[in-house]
Amino acid sequence: MVLTPNIELFPDAELRRYARHLALPEVGLEGQVRLKAARVLVIGMGGLGCPAAQYLAAAGIGQLTLADDDRVELTNLQRQPLYGEGDLGLPKAEVASTRLRALNSAIRIEALVERITASNVMELVQQHDLVLDGTDSLIARYLLADGCHLAGVPLVHGALRRFEGQVALFPPQGPCYRCLFPRPPPPEAIDDCATAGVLGAVPGLLGSLQALEALKWLLGIGPRKGRLLLLDGLAGTIQPVALAQRHSCPLCGESPTISAPGGEQAACGPRGLAPEELQAALDGPKPPLLVDLRESWERELALIPGEGLHLPFSQFEERKGELPHQRELLLYCHLGIRSAVALNLLQQEDYQTRHLVGGINAWLRETGQQERLY
């Protein structure tokens, strides 16, 4: 990537366009040159990819590749305002590239109307300096995580569900996505936006955070170590969590077993407990200790009966040492996002632990208490 500041690279119009960048000491002309030389691959032009790509194009990323094999549907317009009613039925990647060229004609934008697969992911990743994951496909998510680590390319991850979501930047040397989620959960434990729902502004915020993480990495500013940002849209909070590289990680650990994208796709087995299995576990001879990771206000809305502890996720890193090692722990939260993160952090320290897949909301549905969903 070109690093030498050269004002001749920028016509007067571009200097005026990026004036607010140039005024930042952390960016300046050298930083804008970095952005102009950067090649970024955006996978998935949906709720996350739309705002992320808009801000990357506006920032002056020299080459944007937009990959998505989906077409615009009416239900997309609630959370993907890059598209309009006149675009229904058209390929998202092509519509998005047209809109972004109108936003910034000085950058190169390529539309790929194709799906990410094990056969094409390495070639695509290796042609870019950074990959931004906006897909809602777990298969594609693991392919990108594997491909980026194997190719030494940073990955900006994003995922959401209902009012919650997460963003993380995984640097080339690790930690990686599989340090958090070694293998995909079983398909029956997964909801997408169509079944779980999503408030339209949530992906807008998360996609913007992804763009911010991408720009910081390309500019060489801000933290360079892996970290996870957890958004709780209902509470209005963003919780940063430091990510540690897991020694047993099958992708970036001490003895990696994955040498090609998509390896070891088996389900995660005992790490997740389905809501319909919860009562049997609590009634068993060695019931797990329930660990509620929600905030205090959430506990006023619903609780799972049984012996348990309250450890808000916002205090998890400071207080996790209070949890007992000698007993199995069952972590739960609202939707299963915070508990999945906490689960992986605890497993790095040899706790006996599982988490409730889908969180307390999934348990409320299973037990016929839909009126208490939140």
Phi and psi in degrees as a GROMACS rama.xvg file:
@    title "Ramachandran Plot"
@    xaxis  label "Phi"
@    yaxis  label "Psi"
@TYPE xy
-66.8147  133.243  VAL-2
-120.498  -16.1539  LEU-3
-75.066  123.233  THR-4
-66.1523  124.657  PRO-5
-138.495  105.209  ASN-6
-64.0883  -19.8373  ILE-7
-69.9658  -15.5488  GLU-8
-70.3756  -16.6714  LEU-9
-120.541  113.964  PHE-10
-61.0608  164.293  PRO-11
-55.4638  -39.4332  ASP-12
-62.2822  -37.9832  ALA-13
-71.4165  -37.1605  GLU-14
-61.4995  -39.4577  LEU-15
-69.2863  -38.8192  ARG-16
-59.5115  -42.3935  ARG-17
-100.273  21.9933  TYR-18
-56.8706  -37.9963  ALA-19
-71.8571  -28.0815  ARG-20
-68.6901  -47.0914  HIS-21
-63.1142  -25.6348  LEU-22
-75.2132  -15.9859  ALA-23
-83.641  122.588  LEU-24
-57.8112  -31.2918  PRO-25
-73.7256  -14.1097  GLU-26
-111.991  -75.7547  VAL-27
59.9515  -167.324  GLY-28
-67.487  -39.4475  LEU-29
-61.9314  -41.9402  GLU-30
-65.5039  -39.0542  GLY-31
-67.2602  -32.7143  GLN-32
-63.8878  -41.1634  VAL-33
-58.2511  -45.9408  ARG-34
-64.9665  -39.0559  LEU-35
-67.9375  -27.5866  LYS-36
-87.0482  -9.29501  ALA-37
-78.4082  147.936  ALA-38
-121.08  116.405  ARG-39
-120.229  133.61  VAL-40
-105.123  121.777  LEU-41
-107.407  117.061  VAL-42
-100.424  117.538  ILE-43
93.0208  109.746  GLY-44
-105.681  54.0635  MET-45
-105.015  -140.183  GLY-46
-61.5176  -33.7108  GLY-47
-87.6675  -44.5036  LEU-48
-64.6836  -34.7103  GLY-49
-60.461  -59.5922  CYS-50
-64.9561  -35.8727  PRO-51
-61.8607  -48.0918  ALA-52
-65.182  -36.7477  ALA-53
-60.9437  -46.4794  GLN-54
-71.6847  -32.8911  TYR-55
-68.1118  -41.1886  LEU-56
-64.4082  -44.7225  ALA-57
-63.7634  -31.6295  ALA-58
-75.2937  -13.6648  ALA-59
95.7939  24.9191  GLY-60
-58.6596  126.454  ILE-61
-63.5465  -38.2914  GLY-62
-137.832  121.109  GLN-63
-113.475  128.699  LEU-64
-112.288  122.25  THR-65
-108.593  115.783  LEU-66
-116.098  122.493  ALA-67
-167.09  131.567  ASP-68
-98.8754  6.34531  ASP-69
-87.8673  163.067  ASP-70
-116.42  155.366  ARG-71
-67.9071  128.834  VAL-72
-119.57  159.518  GLU-73
-58.9758  -37.4262  LEU-74
-67.7217  -18.2922  THR-75
-69.6666  -29.5499  ASN-76
-67.5063  -18.1089  LEU-77
-66.746  -24.9913  GLN-78
-137.584  4.66071  ARG-79
-128.645  70.4048  GLN-80
-71.5802  1.64277  PRO-81
-67.404  -22.5816  LEU-82
-104.206  161.451  TYR-83
-131.611  176.942  GLY-84
-62.1432  -30.3652  GLU-85
-72.5071  -7.25075  GLY-86
-96.975  -0.873395  ASP-87
-57.0012  131.571  LEU-88
88.8502  -8.57591  GLY-89
-91.6278  153.724  LEU-90
-62.9256  130.168  PRO-91
-59.0371  -43.5274  LYS-92
-60.8726  -39.9213  ALA-93
-72.9212  -41.9447  GLU-94
-63.2653  -45.0233  VAL-95
-62.546  -41.6675  ALA-96
-63.1779  -38.1836  SER-97
-64.0804  -45.2004  THR-98
-62.9081  -41.3394  ARG-99
-75.1956  -30.1748  LEU-100
-64.8335  -34.4723  ARG-101
-68.5245  -29.1721  ALA-102
-74.8469  -42.0177  LEU-103
-146.47  99.998  ASN-104
-80.1776  -4.8819  SER-105
-89.6645  -1.84932  ALA-106
-114.288  163.275  ILE-107
-95.9948  131.013  ARG-108
-129.939  127.142  ILE-109
-116.629  132.657  GLU-110
-102.617  128.305  ALA-111
-117.784  108.893  LEU-112
-91.0165  75.3286  VAL-113
-155.302  159.417  GLU-114
-92.2236  144.758  ARG-115
-76.1171  127.923  ILE-116
-132.127  171.079  THR-117
-63.8889  -24.2967  ALA-118
-85.1244  -20.3936  SER-119
-116.375  -9.04581  ASN-120
-65.5748  -40.9678  VAL-121
-65.4513  -43.4154  MET-122
-61.6594  -42.972  GLU-123
-65.7388  -47.0876  LEU-124
-62.2676  -43.4254  VAL-125
-66.4805  -16.1037  GLN-126
-88.366  4.1252  GLN-127
-132.702  161.101  HIS-128
-92.56  -17.8004  ASP-129
-159.634  145.723  LEU-130
-120.071  134.626  VAL-131
-114.221  120.901  LEU-132
-94.2355  109.028  ASP-133
-114.968  16.8078  GLY-134
-80.7548  154.697  THR-135
-107.136  14.2998  ASP-136
-98.3631  122.685  SER-137
-64.8199  -35.1541  LEU-138
-60.9477  -48.704  ILE-139
-63.8365  -35.898  ALA-140
-62.2  -43.8544  ARG-141
-72.4664  -35.5587  TYR-142
-60.3094  -43.8166  LEU-143
-67.1789  -42.475  LEU-144
-59.6009  -45.3853  ALA-145
-67.7244  -48.3237  ASP-146
-61.6804  -42.4098  GLY-147
-65.4691  -43.9762  CYS-148
-65.2928  -43.8329  HIS-149
-65.5985  -30.7296  LEU-150
-90.6289  -6.91441  ALA-151
72.1853  36.0106  GLY-152
-116.303  130.753  VAL-153
-64.8295  146.792  PRO-154
-123.867  128.854  LEU-155
-102.432  112.113  VAL-156
-95.6796  146.971  HIS-157
-148.544  143.857  GLY-158
-154.509  152.542  ALA-159
-150.114  162.605  LEU-160
-161.833  121.611  ARG-161
57.746  -106.698  ARG-162
-107.592  3.744  PHE-163
-120.584  160.943  GLU-164
-170.778  175.706  GLY-165
-145.926  149.155  GLN-166
-135.728  138.493  VAL-167
-149.156  146.857  ALA-168
-108.513  121.685  LEU-169
-103.153  110.066  PHE-170
-71.6791  161.923  PRO-171
-56.8447  -35.3803  PRO-172
-84.5905  -5.1313  GLN-173
100.261  167.622  GLY-174
-64.1425  160.76  PRO-175
-118.559  177.963  CYS-176
-60.8254  -35.5213  TYR-177
-74.0056  -14.8016  ARG-178
-64.3627  -33.3375  CYS-179
-85.4604  -47.998  LEU-180
-128.189  86.0939  PHE-181
-56.2362  -39.4127  PRO-182
-141.526  155.27  ARG-183
-64.4176  148.024  PRO-184
-72.3265  165.761  PRO-185
-62.149  146.628  PRO-186
-55.9396  -34.1799  PRO-187
-69.4192  -13.1793  GLU-188
-92.3964  1.98067  ALA-189
-109.862  129.349  ILE-190
-108.891  145.349  ASP-191
-108.069  -176.433  ASP-192
-60.5573  -31.2272  CYS-193
-67.0524  -36.9224  ALA-194
-94.1183  -36.981  THR-195
-91.0019  -25.4713  ALA-196
83.8465  161.961  GLY-197
-158.008  136.39  VAL-198
-74.788  128.768  LEU-199
-55.7913  -32.0769  GLY-200
-75.753  -19.7776  ALA-201
-62.778  -51.1465  VAL-202
-64.1393  -27.7505  PRO-203
-61.6242  -43.0694  GLY-204
-68.7155  -44.6107  LEU-205
-66.269  -41.5036  LEU-206
-63.1219  -36.5939  GLY-207
-65.9054  -39.1952  SER-208
-63.3833  -38.2181  LEU-209
-61.5843  -44.562  GLN-210
-61.1724  -40.6948  ALA-211
-61.8443  -46.2578  LEU-212
-62.5369  -39.4193  GLU-213
-63.9523  -45.8772  ALA-214
-64.4019  -41.609  LEU-215
-61.4378  -42.3908  LYS-216
-63.0826  -47.2239  TRP-217
-65.1163  -31.2292  LEU-218
-83.7581  -14.4799  LEU-219
74.8153  32.3917  GLY-220
-123.017  159.772  ILE-221
79.8203  178.607  GLY-222
-59.5816  139.185  PRO-223
-104.689  -10.4033  ARG-224
-83.6139  154.679  LYS-225
-64.7154  137.45  GLY-226
-151.985  157.909  ARG-227
-116.105  133.244  LEU-228
-107.442  121.922  LEU-229
-107.356  120.196  LEU-230
-99.5988  128.429  LEU-231
-114.124  100.574  ASP-232
-67.5882  -31.2053  GLY-233
-70.3155  -42.5177  LEU-234
-80.8986  -17.9052  ALA-235
72.4823  38.7545  GLY-236
-126.746  151.524  THR-237
-124.819  118.811  ILE-238
-108.482  115.138  GLN-239
-81.431  139.598  PRO-240
-130.222  123.741  VAL-241
-70.0132  135.439  ALA-242
-100.99  132.98  LEU-243
-106.959  143.184  ALA-244
-72.878  129.424  GLN-245
-89.8507  122.83  ARG-246
-60.1215  -31.1583  HIS-247
-92.8839  9.19216  SER-248
-58.5769  130.98  CYS-249
-71.3654  -10.7705  PRO-250
-106.03  -47.9847  LEU-251
-121.393  11.254  CYS-252
-77.3554  -169.125  GLY-253
-68.4584  -32.0605  GLU-254
-130.191  71.8343  SER-255
-63.248  143.363  PRO-256
-112.443  -5.1386  THR-257
-102.12  120.242  ILE-258
-118.854  -1.61893  SER-259
-146.386  149.863  ALA-260
-58.4357  136.742  PRO-261
90.1351  9.00466  GLY-262
-72.6094  155.834  GLY-263
51.3399  59.2262  GLU-264
-88.98  12.8039  GLN-265
-64.2207  156.293  ALA-266
-67.6949  163.54  ALA-267
-83.3823  3.1456  CYS-268
60.8207  -129.471  GLY-269
-74.1729  -3.99465  PRO-270
-67.6252  -29.4828  ARG-271
-112.959  138.163  GLY-272
-109.601  124.609  LEU-273
-72.0667  149.257  ALA-274
-56.4327  -36.6503  PRO-275
-71.1123  -11.6207  GLU-276
-95.9623  -7.77727  GLU-277
-63.5979  -48.5531  LEU-278
-62.4951  -40.1367  GLN-279
-62.505  -38.3362  ALA-280
-66.5011  -40.7523  ALA-281
-71.3928  -27.5948  LEU-282
-88.0123  -5.11347  ASP-283
-72.449  174.702  GLY-284
-66.7957  -26.0954  PRO-285
-129.017  75.3206  LYS-286
-65.8853  143.604  PRO-287
-72.8336  157.554  PRO-288
-85.645  121.698  LEU-289
-74.6056  130.266  LEU-290
-120.012  109.228  VAL-291
-89.3495  115.185  ASP-292
-93.8971  4.66154  LEU-293
-79.7049  167.904  ARG-294
-78.8275  164.559  GLU-295
-59.7739  -37.9872  SER-296
-65.2364  -30.2  TRP-297
-69.6154  -33.0309  GLU-298
-67.5634  -20.7381  ARG-299
-70.7751  -21.015  GLU-300
-89.1755  -35.9513  LEU-301
-166.864  147.458  ALA-302
-139.972  150.174  LEU-303
-94.3695  121.318  ILE-304
-68.3794  143.401  PRO-305
141.208  167.899  GLY-306
-66.5799  129.821  GLU-307
-162.137  176.021  GLY-308
-125.628  152.217  LEU-309
-109.113  115.509  HIS-310
-132.522  91.3835  LEU-311
-54.655  137.946  PRO-312
-60.1397  -29.2969  PHE-313
-64.1169  -17.1432  SER-314
-113.408  10.2995  GLN-315
-62.0386  -48.1439  PHE-316
-62.3954  -37.752  GLU-317
-75.8972  -28.8553  GLU-318
-114.072  1.9734  ARG-319
-62.3483  -21.689  LYS-320
-65.8198  -13.7606  GLY-321
-76.8871  -13.9847  GLU-322
-76.9975  140.283  LEU-323
-75.6903  141.951  PRO-324
-85.8237  -23.9496  HIS-325
-84.2648  0.670671  GLN-326
-135.337  146.035  ARG-327
-68.3749  136.022  GLU-328
-106.655  141.947  LEU-329
-119.811  109.094  LEU-330
-86.6134  140.881  LEU-331
-147.654  154.469  TYR-332
-142.937  -153.076  CYS-333
-72.7333  -55.2443  HIS-334
-123.075  1.18746  LEU-335
93.7263  3.55062  GLY-336
-81.8886  -53.6686  ILE-337
-62.1627  -38.7871  ARG-338
-67.6565  -33.1661  SER-339
-66.6572  -39.3235  ALA-340
-66.2513  -47.3232  VAL-341
-62.0179  -37.8029  ALA-342
-56.4286  -48.7747  LEU-343
-68.4821  -33.945  ASN-344
-66.5883  -39.849  LEU-345
-71.5923  -34.7746  LEU-346
-67.2545  -21.9643  GLN-347
-69.4315  -16.611  GLN-348
-115.763  20.8743  GLU-349
65.563  32.1  ASP-350
-79.6601  152.084  TYR-351
-88.5574  105.612  GLN-352
-151.33  147.007  THR-353
-133.555  173.297  ARG-354
-134.309  156.773  HIS-355
-82.593  112.184  LEU-356
-65.5393  127.813  VAL-357
83.7618  -5.14222  GLY-358
70.2782  -168.383  GLY-359
-65.8924  -27.9453  ILE-360
-62.9916  -39.2088  ASN-361
-65.6349  -38.0649  ALA-362
-67.1471  -39.2124  TRP-363
-62.613  -40.1487  LEU-364
-64.7737  -43.4501  ARG-365
-63.0263  -33.1105  GLU-366
-99.0028  13.1267  THR-367
72.2064  27.5614  GLY-368
-110.082  45.3569  GLN-369
-57.9167  -27.9383  GLN-370
-66.8611  -14.4757  GLU-371
-100.305  1.77215  ARG-372
-61.4636  145.744  LEU-373
